[in-house]
Amino acid sequence: MNQSVSKSISSPAVGGAVFMVAAGLFFALVNTCVQSATMQFGLASSSVAFWQYLIALLLAIPWLLRRGIKSLRTDQLGLHVVRVVFAAAGVQFWVLGLASVPIWQAIALIMTSPFFATAGAGLLLREPVGPARWFAVAVGFAGGMIILAPWSDSFGMATLYPLTAAALWAMASLLTKRLTVRESVDTVTVYLLLLLTPINAAVAVVDGFEVPSGQVQLLLLGAGLLTVLAQYALTRAYAAADAAYVQPFDHLKLPLNVLMGWLVFGFVPPGSMWLGAVIIIGASAYIFHHEAGLETRAKCAPARS
């Protein structure tokens, strides 16, 4: 009995699922720390973003040193910079969203990012996007509209911040895909870590740089540490098992964030949020598995020939 339990825990599939759920939990805790620092303590969102990712960078220094100077060799520096600018803008709008709307609404809207990525791949990169995937994109955005509810009296422009972050991070993902054709994952990650903090610093200075004190320092220290742990768990999840298998466990981040929002802030989502979330998850699951199937067939084609 003990041997069978041990084998199941150590299996790649179970390990991948555990790491993905852990990543979702860490990200939920990060969002809670960030929302508390902005909503409850009034720290500017731009300063929160700077301190969060500066702490994450400092904690990642041992990893950067192990990668060495060879990770900086690139002939696509401009593309790296553009990618990180999109990523940094996404961070700014995401933290601004957490400072303005409940966690449940922000996390549900950020889940529309795959639809922006699919649309961008078709419209900007001219990749083939069939009718079925365009339909899934339309369905996903419809789910987002149900959560946004622009027709209701409670709608405000602040609710668009997480949606803007989703679009910006989708653009960063598309550029990551373009870069990894010729660059290693290490190089792409190193440039993200090194360039993100200076960009966040510039935005914070323009916005009125703030130095946290007291409890806010602990919150930001926790957010930085949890950001590193979340990224590590996410990487381990995709390394342990196939992406098509672990991806559904990523959707657990929604109830985890809803739970944290309810426990810490008393945010209770309406029924329309769950309806919109189910539509978004269903459409994104279809797109993900469709693209995973295309990659599998592409890999198998040379073997058959």
Contacts in CASP RR format, 6 or more apart in sequence:
PFRMAT RR
TARGET T0000
AUTHOR 0000-0000-0000
METHOD contacts of the structure
MODEL  1
MNQSVSKSISSPAVGGAVFMVAAGLFFALVNTCVQSATMQFGLASSSVAF
WQYLIALLLAIPWLLRRGIKSLRTDQLGLHVVRVVFAAAGVQFWVLGLAS
VPIWQAIALIMTSPFFATAGAGLLLREPVGPARWFAVAVGFAGGMIILAP
WSDSFGMATLYPLTAAALWAMASLLTKRLTVRESVDTVTVYLLLLLTPIN
AAVAVVDGFEVPSGQVQLLLLGAGLLTVLAQYALTRAYAAADAAYVQPFD
HLKLPLNVLMGWLVFGFVPPGSMWLGAVIIIGASAYIFHHEAGLETRAKC
APARS
8 14 0 8 1.000
9 15 0 8 1.000
12 240 0 8 1.000
12 241 0 8 1.000
13 240 0 8 1.000
13 241 0 8 1.000
13 245 0 8 1.000
15 237 0 8 1.000
15 240 0 8 1.000
15 241 0 8 1.000
16 236 0 8 1.000
16 237 0 8 1.000
16 238 0 8 1.000
16 240 0 8 1.000
16 241 0 8 1.000
16 245 0 8 1.000
16 246 0 8 1.000
16 249 0 8 1.000
17 237 0 8 1.000
17 241 0 8 1.000
17 245 0 8 1.000
17 246 0 8 1.000
17 249 0 8 1.000
19 233 0 8 1.000
19 234 0 8 1.000
19 236 0 8 1.000
19 237 0 8 1.000
19 240 0 8 1.000
19 246 0 8 1.000
20 233 0 8 1.000
20 234 0 8 1.000
20 237 0 8 1.000
20 246 0 8 1.000
20 247 0 8 1.000
20 249 0 8 1.000
20 250 0 8 1.000
20 252 0 8 1.000
21 249 0 8 1.000
21 252 0 8 1.000
22 233 0 8 1.000
23 230 0 8 1.000
23 231 0 8 1.000
23 233 0 8 1.000
23 234 0 8 1.000
23 237 0 8 1.000
23 250 0 8 1.000
23 253 0 8 1.000
24 230 0 8 1.000
24 233 0 8 1.000
24 250 0 8 1.000
24 252 0 8 1.000
24 253 0 8 1.000
24 256 0 8 1.000
25 256 0 8 1.000
26 226 0 8 1.000
26 227 0 8 1.000
26 229 0 8 1.000
26 230 0 8 1.000
26 233 0 8 1.000
27 226 0 8 1.000
27 230 0 8 1.000
27 253 0 8 1.000
27 256 0 8 1.000
27 257 0 8 1.000
28 103 0 8 1.000
28 253 0 8 1.000
28 256 0 8 1.000
28 257 0 8 1.000
28 259 0 8 1.000
28 260 0 8 1.000
29 226 0 8 1.000
29 260 0 8 1.000
30 52 0 8 1.000
30 223 0 8 1.000
30 224 0 8 1.000
30 226 0 8 1.000
30 227 0 8 1.000
30 230 0 8 1.000
31 98 0 8 1.000
31 103 0 8 1.000
31 106 0 8 1.000
31 107 0 8 1.000
31 257 0 8 1.000
31 260 0 8 1.000
32 103 0 8 1.000
32 260 0 8 1.000
32 261 0 8 1.000
32 264 0 8 1.000
33 219 0 8 1.000
33 220 0 8 1.000
33 222 0 8 1.000
33 223 0 8 1.000
33 226 0 8 1.000
34 48 0 8 1.000
34 52 0 8 1.000
34 95 0 8 1.000
34 98 0 8 1.000
34 99 0 8 1.000
34 219 0 8 1.000
34 223 0 8 1.000
35 98 0 8 1.000
35 99 0 8 1.000
35 103 0 8 1.000
35 261 0 8 1.000
35 264 0 8 1.000
35 265 0 8 1.000
36 219 0 8 1.000
36 264 0 8 1.000
36 265 0 8 1.000
37 43 0 8 1.000
37 48 0 8 1.000
37 212 0 8 1.000
37 216 0 8 1.000
37 219 0 8 1.000
37 220 0 8 1.000
37 223 0 8 1.000
38 44 0 8 1.000
38 45 0 8 1.000
38 48 0 8 1.000
38 95 0 8 1.000
38 98 0 8 1.000
38 99 0 8 1.000
39 98 0 8 1.000
39 99 0 8 1.000
39 265 0 8 1.000
41 215 0 8 1.000
41 216 0 8 1.000
41 219 0 8 1.000
42 99 0 8 1.000
43 210 0 8 1.000
43 212 0 8 1.000
43 216 0 8 1.000
44 204 0 8 1.000
44 207 0 8 1.000
44 208 0 8 1.000
44 210 0 8 1.000
45 92 0 8 1.000
45 95 0 8 1.000
45 96 0 8 1.000
45 97 0 8 1.000
45 98 0 8 1.000
45 99 0 8 1.000
46 92 0 8 1.000
46 95 0 8 1.000
46 96 0 8 1.000
46 200 0 8 1.000
46 203 0 8 1.000
46 204 0 8 1.000
46 206 0 8 1.000
46 207 0 8 1.000
46 208 0 8 1.000
47 204 0 8 1.000
47 207 0 8 1.000
47 208 0 8 1.000
47 209 0 8 1.000
47 210 0 8 1.000
47 211 0 8 1.000
47 212 0 8 1.000
48 95 0 8 1.000
48 99 0 8 1.000
48 220 0 8 1.000
48 223 0 8 1.000
49 91 0 8 1.000
49 92 0 8 1.000
49 95 0 8 1.000
49 200 0 8 1.000
49 203 0 8 1.000
49 204 0 8 1.000
50 197 0 8 1.000
50 200 0 8 1.000
50 201 0 8 1.000
50 203 0 8 1.000
50 204 0 8 1.000
50 209 0 8 1.000
51 212 0 8 1.000
51 220 0 8 1.000
52 95 0 8 1.000
52 220 0 8 1.000
52 223 0 8 1.000
52 224 0 8 1.000
52 227 0 8 1.000
53 91 0 8 1.000
53 196 0 8 1.000
53 197 0 8 1.000
53 200 0 8 1.000
53 224 0 8 1.000
53 227 0 8 1.000
54 197 0 8 1.000
54 200 0 8 1.000
54 201 0 8 1.000
55 220 0 8 1.000
55 221 0 8 1.000
55 222 0 8 1.000
55 223 0 8 1.000
55 224 0 8 1.000
55 225 0 8 1.000
55 227 0 8 1.000
56 193 0 8 1.000
56 224 0 8 1.000
56 225 0 8 1.000
56 227 0 8 1.000
56 228 0 8 1.000
56 231 0 8 1.000
57 193 0 8 1.000
57 194 0 8 1.000
57 196 0 8 1.000
57 197 0 8 1.000
59 224 0 8 1.000
59 225 0 8 1.000
59 228 0 8 1.000
60 193 0 8 1.000
60 228 0 8 1.000
64 71 0 8 1.000
64 190 0 8 1.000
64 193 0 8 1.000
64 194 0 8 1.000
67 186 0 8 1.000
67 190 0 8 1.000
71 184 0 8 1.000
71 186 0 8 1.000
71 187 0 8 1.000
71 190 0 8 1.000
72 187 0 8 1.000
72 190 0 8 1.000
72 191 0 8 1.000
73 187 0 8 1.000
74 80 0 8 1.000
74 183 0 8 1.000
74 187 0 8 1.000
74 191 0 8 1.000
75 182 0 8 1.000
76 179 0 8 1.000
76 182 0 8 1.000
76 183 0 8 1.000
79 175 0 8 1.000
79 178 0 8 1.000
79 179 0 8 1.000
80 179 0 8 1.000
80 188 0 8 1.000
80 191 0 8 1.000
80 195 0 8 1.000
81 195 0 8 1.000
82 175 0 8 1.000
83 172 0 8 1.000
83 175 0 8 1.000
83 176 0 8 1.000
83 179 0 8 1.000
83 188 0 8 1.000
83 191 0 8 1.000
83 192 0 8 1.000
84 172 0 8 1.000
84 191 0 8 1.000
84 192 0 8 1.000
84 195 0 8 1.000
84 196 0 8 1.000
84 199 0 8 1.000
85 199 0 8 1.000
86 168 0 8 1.000
86 169 0 8 1.000
86 171 0 8 1.000
86 172 0 8 1.000
86 175 0 8 1.000
87 168 0 8 1.000
87 169 0 8 1.000
87 172 0 8 1.000
87 192 0 8 1.000
87 196 0 8 1.000
88 195 0 8 1.000
88 196 0 8 1.000
88 199 0 8 1.000
88 200 0 8 1.000
88 203 0 8 1.000
89 168 0 8 1.000
90 164 0 8 1.000
90 165 0 8 1.000
90 168 0 8 1.000
90 169 0 8 1.000
90 172 0 8 1.000
91 165 0 8 1.000
91 196 0 8 1.000
91 200 0 8 1.000
92 200 0 8 1.000
92 203 0 8 1.000
93 161 0 8 1.000
93 162 0 8 1.000
93 164 0 8 1.000
93 165 0 8 1.000
93 168 0 8 1.000
94 106 0 8 1.000
94 110 0 8 1.000
94 161 0 8 1.000
94 162 0 8 1.000
94 165 0 8 1.000
94 169 0 8 1.000
96 158 0 8 1.000
96 161 0 8 1.000
97 106 0 8 1.000
97 158 0 8 1.000
97 161 0 8 1.000
97 162 0 8 1.000
97 165 0 8 1.000
98 106 0 8 1.000
100 158 0 8 1.000
100 159 0 8 1.000
100 161 0 8 1.000
101 158 0 8 1.000
101 159 0 8 1.000
101 161 0 8 1.000
101 162 0 8 1.000
102 261 0 8 1.000
102 265 0 8 1.000
102 267 0 8 1.000
102 269 0 8 1.000
103 257 0 8 1.000
103 258 0 8 1.000
103 260 0 8 1.000
103 261 0 8 1.000
103 265 0 8 1.000
103 267 0 8 1.000
104 254 0 8 1.000
104 257 0 8 1.000
104 258 0 8 1.000
104 261 0 8 1.000
104 267 0 8 1.000
104 269 0 8 1.000
104 273 0 8 1.000
105 147 0 8 1.000
105 159 0 8 1.000
105 162 0 8 1.000
105 269 0 8 1.000
105 273 0 8 1.000
106 161 0 8 1.000
106 162 0 8 1.000
106 257 0 8 1.000
107 162 0 8 1.000
107 253 0 8 1.000
107 254 0 8 1.000
107 257 0 8 1.000
107 258 0 8 1.000
108 144 0 8 1.000
108 147 0 8 1.000
108 254 0 8 1.000
108 269 0 8 1.000
108 273 0 8 1.000
108 276 0 8 1.000
108 277 0 8 1.000
108 280 0 8 1.000
109 144 0 8 1.000
109 147 0 8 1.000
109 148 0 8 1.000
109 159 0 8 1.000
109 162 0 8 1.000
109 163 0 8 1.000
109 166 0 8 1.000
110 162 0 8 1.000
110 165 0 8 1.000
110 166 0 8 1.000
110 169 0 8 1.000
111 166 0 8 1.000
111 251 0 8 1.000
111 254 0 8 1.000
111 277 0 8 1.000
111 280 0 8 1.000
111 281 0 8 1.000
111 284 0 8 1.000
112 140 0 8 1.000
112 141 0 8 1.000
112 144 0 8 1.000
112 163 0 8 1.000
112 166 0 8 1.000
112 280 0 8 1.000
113 166 0 8 1.000
113 167 0 8 1.000
113 169 0 8 1.000
113 170 0 8 1.000
113 173 0 8 1.000
114 170 0 8 1.000
114 284 0 8 1.000
114 287 0 8 1.000
114 288 0 8 1.000
115 136 0 8 1.000
115 137 0 8 1.000
115 140 0 8 1.000
115 141 0 8 1.000
115 170 0 8 1.000
115 283 0 8 1.000
115 284 0 8 1.000
115 287 0 8 1.000
116 166 0 8 1.000
116 167 0 8 1.000
116 170 0 8 1.000
116 171 0 8 1.000
117 170 0 8 1.000
117 173 0 8 1.000
117 174 0 8 1.000
118 129 0 8 1.000
118 133 0 8 1.000
118 136 0 8 1.000
118 137 0 8 1.000
118 287 0 8 1.000
119 129 0 8 1.000
119 137 0 8 1.000
120 170 0 8 1.000
120 171 0 8 1.000
120 174 0 8 1.000
121 127 0 8 1.000
121 129 0 8 1.000
121 174 0 8 1.000
122 128 0 8 1.000
122 129 0 8 1.000
124 174 0 8 1.000
125 174 0 8 1.000
125 178 0 8 1.000
132 286 0 8 1.000
132 290 0 8 1.000
133 287 0 8 1.000
133 290 0 8 1.000
136 283 0 8 1.000
136 284 0 8 1.000
136 286 0 8 1.000
136 287 0 8 1.000
136 290 0 8 1.000
137 283 0 8 1.000
137 287 0 8 1.000
139 279 0 8 1.000
139 282 0 8 1.000
139 283 0 8 1.000
140 279 0 8 1.000
140 280 0 8 1.000
140 283 0 8 1.000
140 284 0 8 1.000
142 279 0 8 1.000
143 275 0 8 1.000
143 276 0 8 1.000
143 277 0 8 1.000
143 279 0 8 1.000
143 280 0 8 1.000
143 283 0 8 1.000
144 163 0 8 1.000
144 276 0 8 1.000
144 279 0 8 1.000
144 280 0 8 1.000
146 272 0 8 1.000
146 275 0 8 1.000
146 276 0 8 1.000
146 279 0 8 1.000
147 272 0 8 1.000
147 273 0 8 1.000
147 276 0 8 1.000
147 277 0 8 1.000
147 280 0 8 1.000
148 155 0 8 1.000
148 159 0 8 1.000
148 160 0 8 1.000
148 163 0 8 1.000
149 155 0 8 1.000
149 272 0 8 1.000
176 188 0 8 1.000
179 188 0 8 1.000
180 188 0 8 1.000
204 210 0 8 1.000
212 219 0 8 1.000
212 220 0 8 1.000
237 246 0 8 1.000
237 249 0 8 1.000
238 246 0 8 1.000
240 246 0 8 1.000
242 292 0 8 1.000
243 288 0 8 1.000
243 292 0 8 1.000
244 288 0 8 1.000
244 289 0 8 1.000
244 292 0 8 1.000
244 293 0 8 1.000
247 285 0 8 1.000
247 288 0 8 1.000
248 285 0 8 1.000
251 281 0 8 1.000
251 285 0 8 1.000
254 277 0 8 1.000
254 281 0 8 1.000
258 267 0 8 1.000
258 269 0 8 1.000
261 267 0 8 1.000
262 268 0 8 1.000
END
